[in-house]
Amino acid sequence: MDNSITTDDLSWSIVDTIKQSPPIDVTAPYDTKSLAGKTILITGGASGFGAAFARKWAKHGSHIIIGDVNDSAGEELIAELCSLPGSSKHHYYQHCDVTKWEDQVSLFKMAARASPTRGIDAVVAGAGISEQGDVASGAPGVFDNPSGLDSDDSIPPPPPPLNVLNVNLTGVMYTTHLALFWLPRNGGVSRLDLDNPPSSHLSENQPIRDRHLLLVSSIAGLAPLPGQTEYTASKHGVLGLFRSLRATSWTKGIRCNVLCPYFVDTPIIPWRGLALLAGGSKAEIEDVVDAATRLMADEGVVGRGLVIGGRQRVVGGRVVVVDAGHAEGEGEGKGDGGGIRSPPGAVWEVHAHDYEMVEVFVYRFVKILNMVRTVRGWVGTLKDLWGIYLSRRGGGGAKAAKAKAKNVVM
């Protein structure tokens, strides 16, 4: 008996079950009109990628909620967002240390209250830091350079601080956990809910609203980054979170996507890192914003990851930098909300084939989830039908009693 599985055996694919969308054509224009009216919560949004996302999306009418530890930068950014053309004026900042659970709980509650729709439509887990110590010099205080652990003192030496892991991974896990709770409570119906039969129990009065969790990993989530051990471990963890979560978040009507930027000149990169990159190709922050906006605006993109690298191609065995001018395509999309076409070579997909052929545990687990969700859908339908029956029966009984009372009076 031949138990082998060929690489083109689609019977082990669960792509359709987890609602994963087709591959993204990153050269195609996209429509940004769906950004208008969305309430988007961004952690770490006072600077770097988060602030750049906020500026872009606020111009298209999104309501931006920012949580950060840099209060002055956060307040200044909110004032700027409110002054932008096209701004909804519904932008809010709150101090939030993502390593503190209570700070994040408070941020999400504030976002839901402040939103004009009383709900959160998208969450960007954008808070992140890097290691600032000098690994190469052997200086202490860096994870790679332990020291003083053989002391004879009765008090044991302190553990490494692991600040980077706490912010970049534990903080992201907190954000994700809260997003999984709050996004389904945004007062709308997700398109993923509509795609999952039976959906007849859903209220016809509920608007269709997006539920989007956008995670931010890094090229360090895909490749080793010597000298940044904690950072690399944390970003691998975020990518692992995405790869696993996208197989289950659809059960809550949530689409989960991830960004993996290459080195970009933002405050997270220390000066030593910029010095090492001098003369080399770096990713452009405009390309990162473009990729994030594509994922945020195109509500049909589900379970996809984008890497944002340098604007370069290999031509004839040589690396050729692509002129940034080739990338501009604003307004060339569908309708009036056209987006930018990603520059050639700058953006590509990653881990696109995880669920095209899975092993038996993953296959059976996801199929069970789908079965449970289907049963819950039928239960909801039966509850609605039972409610209709009781209301009609109660109404009929009331009419009969009223008629009987009238006859007695007569």
C-alpha positions in Angstrom: 0.0 0.0 0.0 1.4 3.3 -1.1 1.0 5.9 1.7 3.1 8.6 0.0 1.7 12.1 -0.5 2.6 14.0 -3.7 3.4 17.7 -3.5 0.3 18.4 -5.7 -2.1 16.5 -3.5 -4.7 19.1 -2.8 -6.6 16.7 -0.5 -4.4 17.9 2.4 -5.0 21.6 1.7 -7.0 23.6 4.2 -6.5 27.0 2.4 -10.3 27.2 1.7 -11.2 26.1 5.2 -9.2 28.9 6.9 -10.5 31.5 4.3 -7.0 32.3 3.2 -7.2 34.6 0.2 -5.3 34.1 -3.1 -1.8 35.4 -3.6 -1.4 39.2 -3.6 -0.5 40.9 -6.8 1.7 43.6 -5.3 2.1 45.4 -8.6 -1.7 46.0 -8.9 -3.2 49.3 -7.7 -5.6 49.0 -4.8 -8.6 51.0 -3.6 -8.3 53.0 -0.4 -11.9 54.1 -0.1 -12.6 51.4 2.6 -10.3 53.2 5.0 -12.9 56.0 5.5 -14.7 55.5 8.8 -12.5 52.7 10.1 -11.4 52.9 13.8 -7.8 51.7 13.9 -5.9 51.2 17.1 -2.1 51.4 16.8 0.3 50.4 19.6 3.6 52.2 19.4 2.0 54.7 17.1 3.8 57.9 18.2 6.8 57.3 16.0 8.3 55.1 13.3 6.0 52.9 11.3 3.0 53.5 13.5 3.1 57.2 13.1 3.6 56.9 9.3 0.6 54.5 9.1 -1.5 56.9 11.1 -0.7 59.9 8.9 -1.5 57.9 5.7 -4.8 56.4 7.0 -6.0 59.6 8.7 -5.8 61.4 5.3 -8.3 58.8 4.0 -10.8 59.3 6.8 -9.8 56.6 9.3 -10.3 57.2 13.1 -6.9 56.7 14.7 -6.3 55.6 18.3 -2.7 55.6 19.4 -1.1 54.0 22.5 2.6 54.8 23.3 5.0 55.7 26.1 6.2 58.8 24.3 3.4 61.1 25.5 4.7 64.4 23.9 5.2 62.8 20.5 1.8 61.1 20.8 0.0 64.3 21.6 1.8 66.2 18.9 0.9 63.5 16.3 -2.8 63.6 17.3 -2.8 67.4 16.8 -1.2 66.9 13.4 -3.7 64.2 12.4 -6.7 66.4 13.2 -5.3 69.1 11.0 -4.7 66.9 7.9 -7.0 67.3 4.9 -9.6 64.5 4.8 -9.2 63.9 8.5 -12.2 62.7 10.5 -11.0 64.7 13.5 -11.7 61.6 15.7 -8.1 60.8 16.7 -7.1 60.0 20.3 -3.9 59.3 22.2 -3.4 57.5 25.5 -0.3 56.6 27.4 0.3 52.8 27.1 3.2 50.7 28.1 2.5 47.5 26.1 4.4 45.4 28.7 1.7 46.3 31.2 -1.5 44.3 30.8 -3.6 46.9 32.6 -2.4 49.7 30.2 -3.4 47.8 27.2 -6.8 46.9 28.7 -7.4 50.5 29.4 -6.3 51.5 25.8 -8.7 49.1 24.1 -11.6 50.3 26.3 -10.9 53.9 25.6 -10.7 53.1 21.8 -14.1 51.5 21.8 -15.7 54.4 23.8 -14.0 57.1 21.6 -14.9 55.5 18.3 -17.8 57.1 16.4 -19.0 53.6 15.8 -18.4 52.5 19.4 -16.2 49.7 18.0 -12.7 48.8 16.8 -12.3 47.7 13.2 -8.5 47.1 13.0 -5.6 46.7 15.4 -1.9 47.2 14.5 0.5 45.6 16.9 3.3 48.1 16.1 5.1 48.6 19.4 8.7 47.5 19.2 12.3 48.2 20.4 15.7 46.9 19.5 18.8 46.0 21.5 21.0 49.1 22.0 24.1 47.5 23.6 27.4 46.8 21.8 27.7 43.0 21.4 31.0 43.2 19.4 32.9 44.9 22.1 32.0 42.3 24.7 30.5 45.0 26.9 28.2 43.7 29.7 24.5 44.5 29.8 23.7 42.7 26.5 22.0 39.3 26.3 25.0 37.9 24.3 27.5 39.1 26.9 26.6 37.6 30.3 28.9 38.5 33.2 29.2 38.1 37.0 27.1 35.0 37.1 29.7 33.0 39.1 29.6 35.3 42.2 29.9 33.6 45.6 27.3 36.0 47.1 24.4 34.5 48.9 22.1 36.6 46.7 21.8 35.0 43.2 22.6 37.3 40.3 19.7 39.0 38.6 18.3 37.5 35.3 18.8 39.3 32.1 16.3 42.1 31.7 14.8 40.8 28.4 13.2 44.2 27.7 13.1 43.6 24.0 11.3 40.3 24.4 8.8 41.9 26.8 7.9 44.7 24.4 8.2 42.9 21.1 6.6 39.6 21.9 4.8 39.7 25.3 3.4 43.1 24.4 2.3 41.8 21.0 0.7 38.8 22.6 -1.3 41.1 25.0 -2.4 43.2 22.0 -3.4 40.2 20.0 -5.4 38.7 22.9 -7.3 41.9 23.3 -7.9 42.3 19.6 -9.4 38.8 19.5 -11.9 40.0 22.1 -12.7 43.5 20.9 -12.7 43.2 17.1 -15.8 40.8 17.0 -17.6 43.4 19.2 -17.4 46.3 16.7 -21.1 46.2 16.0 -20.8 44.9 12.5 -20.8 41.7 10.5 -17.5 40.4 9.1 -17.4 39.2 5.5 -15.8 36.0 6.9 -19.0 35.5 8.9 -21.1 35.9 5.8 -18.9 33.4 3.9 -19.5 30.8 6.6 -22.9 29.0 6.3 -25.4 29.1 7.9 -25.4 32.9 8.3 -29.2 33.4 8.2 -29.2 34.1 12.0 -27.1 37.2 11.6 -29.1 40.5 11.9 -30.0 42.2 8.7 -29.5 45.5 10.4 -25.9 45.0 11.2 -23.5 46.8 8.8 -20.6 44.9 7.2 -17.5 46.0 9.1 -13.9 44.9 8.8 -12.1 43.0 11.5 -8.4 43.2 10.9 -5.3 42.3 13.0 -2.1 43.5 11.4 1.1 42.2 13.0 4.5 43.7 12.5 7.4 41.3 12.4 10.7 42.0 10.5 13.3 40.6 8.2 14.7 39.4 11.5 11.7 37.1 11.8 12.9 35.3 8.7 16.7 35.4 8.9 19.3 35.5 11.6 20.4 38.9 12.7 23.7 38.5 14.6 24.1 41.0 17.5 20.4 41.3 17.9 19.6 38.0 19.6 16.6 39.1 21.6 15.2 41.1 18.7 15.6 38.2 16.3 13.9 35.8 18.8 11.0 38.2 19.4 10.4 38.8 15.7 10.5 35.0 14.9 8.0 34.7 17.7 5.7 37.3 16.0 5.9 35.5 12.7 5.1 32.2 14.4 2.1 33.9 16.1 0.9 35.0 12.6 1.5 31.6 11.0 -0.5 29.8 13.7 -3.2 32.5 14.3 -4.3 32.9 10.7 -5.6 29.3 10.8 -8.0 30.1 13.7 -8.8 33.9 13.7 -11.3 33.4 10.9 -13.6 31.7 13.3 -14.1 35.1 14.9 -14.5 36.8 11.6 -11.0 38.3 11.9 -8.5 38.5 9.1 -4.9 38.4 10.2 -1.9 39.6 8.2 1.7 40.4 8.8 4.4 42.8 7.6 8.1 41.9 7.6 10.1 45.0 6.7 13.8 45.0 5.9 16.1 47.7 7.5 14.4 51.1 7.4 15.9 54.3 8.7 13.6 54.7 11.8 14.3 55.3 15.5 14.3 51.6 16.2 17.7 51.1 14.4 20.6 52.2 16.5 23.4 54.3 14.9 25.7 51.3 14.9 23.2 49.5 12.7 22.9 52.5 10.3 26.7 52.7 10.1 26.9 49.0 9.1 24.2 49.6 6.4 26.0 52.6 4.9 26.2 52.3 1.2 23.9 49.3 1.1 20.3 49.1 0.0 17.6 49.7 2.7 13.8 49.5 2.5 12.0 52.8 2.1 9.4 53.7 4.7 7.0 54.7 1.9 7.1 51.1 0.7 6.3 49.8 4.2 3.4 52.3 4.5 2.2 51.2 1.0 2.3 47.5 1.9 0.5 48.2 5.2 -2.1 50.3 3.5 -2.7 47.6 0.9 -3.4 45.1 3.7 -5.6 47.5 5.6 -7.6 48.8 2.7 -8.2 45.5 0.8 -10.6 43.7 3.0 -10.3 40.6 0.8 -6.7 39.9 1.9 -6.8 37.2 4.6 -3.8 35.3 6.1 -1.1 36.9 4.0 2.4 38.1 4.8 4.5 40.7 3.0 8.2 41.3 3.1 9.3 44.8 2.3 12.9 45.0 1.0 15.0 47.4 -1.0 14.0 48.7 -4.4 16.3 46.5 -6.4 16.4 43.7 -8.9 19.0 41.2 -10.1 19.6 41.9 -13.8 22.3 40.1 -15.7 23.9 38.9 -12.5 24.1 42.5 -11.1 22.0 44.1 -8.4 20.2 47.1 -9.9 18.4 49.7 -7.8 14.9 50.5 -9.1 14.1 54.2 -9.5 11.6 55.3 -6.8 9.8 57.3 -9.5 8.6 54.0 -11.1 6.6 53.3 -7.9 4.2 56.2 -8.0 0.7 55.1 -9.0 -1.6 57.0 -6.6 -5.0 57.4 -8.1 -4.6 54.7 -10.7 -6.7 52.2 -8.7 -10.4 51.3 -9.0 -12.7 54.3 -8.5 -11.5 57.4 -6.8 -9.6 55.7 -4.0 -6.7 54.4 -6.0 -3.6 53.3 -4.1 0.1 52.9 -4.9 1.6 50.2 -7.0 4.4 48.6 -5.0 7.7 49.2 -6.7 9.2 46.1 -8.5 11.4 44.0 -6.2 10.5 45.9 -3.1 7.5 43.8 -1.8 6.9 40.1 -2.0 5.0 37.4 -0.1 6.3 35.1 2.6 5.1 31.8 4.1 2.3 31.7 1.5 2.2 27.9 1.3 1.9 26.9 4.9 -1.6 25.5 4.6 -1.6 24.2 1.0 -0.4 20.8 2.3 -0.5 20.1 6.0 0.2 17.2 8.3 -2.7 15.2 9.9 -2.8 17.0 13.2 -3.3 20.4 11.7 -5.7 19.1 9.1 -8.0 17.4 11.7 -7.8 20.3 14.2 -8.8 22.9 11.7 -11.6 20.7 10.3 -12.9 20.2 13.8 -12.9 24.0 14.3 -14.8 24.4 11.1 -17.4 21.8 12.2 -17.8 23.5 15.5 -18.3 26.9 13.9 -20.9 25.4 11.5 -22.8 23.8 14.4 -22.8 27.1 16.3 -24.2 28.7 13.2 -27.0 26.2 13.0 -27.6 26.6 16.7 -27.9 30.4 16.2 -30.4 29.8 13.4 -32.5 27.4 15.5 -32.5 29.9 18.4 -33.8 32.6 16.0 -36.5 30.3 14.7 -37.5 29.3 18.2 -37.7 32.9 19.2 -39.9 33.7 16.2 -42.1 30.7 17.2 -42.5 31.9 20.8 -43.2 35.5 19.8 -45.9 34.4 17.3 -47.3 31.9 19.8 -47.3 34.5 22.6 -48.8 37.1 20.3 -51.5 34.6 19.2 -52.2 33.8 22.8 -52.5 37.5 23.7 -55.0 38.0 20.9 -57.1 35.1 21.9 -57.2 36.2 25.6 -58.2 39.7 24.4 -61.0 38.3 22.3 -62.2 36.1 25.1 -62.3 39.1 27.5 -64.3 41.1 25.0 -66.9 38.4 24.6 -67.3 38.2 28.4 -67.9 41.9 28.6 -70.5 41.7 25.9 
